[in-house]
Amino acid sequence: QKNLLVVAHTSSIRGLVRFIEGLNDEQCAAFRISTAVPRHYELDDNLAPLQVRDLTHGLNAKFRYWVNRKKPQWLGRF
């Protein structure tokens, strides 16, 4: 088992998620990554996702997750 941590800008993460999860154009445009909430992927030997989950342990992480999911799309442009 190997672990890899990727920290990047939202657009870079979106591209990686598109590749890993096989998202189409619409799904990729609608995808929202939560700021400061790690996303965990368990992959098989062919790098296909077996399990995907956001790590929202603790009250602070749950709050950040909720705020990022609920904020308006235009707010992220500033």
Helices and strands as residue ranges (DSSP letters): H 10-21, H 25-30, E 39-43, E 49-54, H 59-70, G 73-77
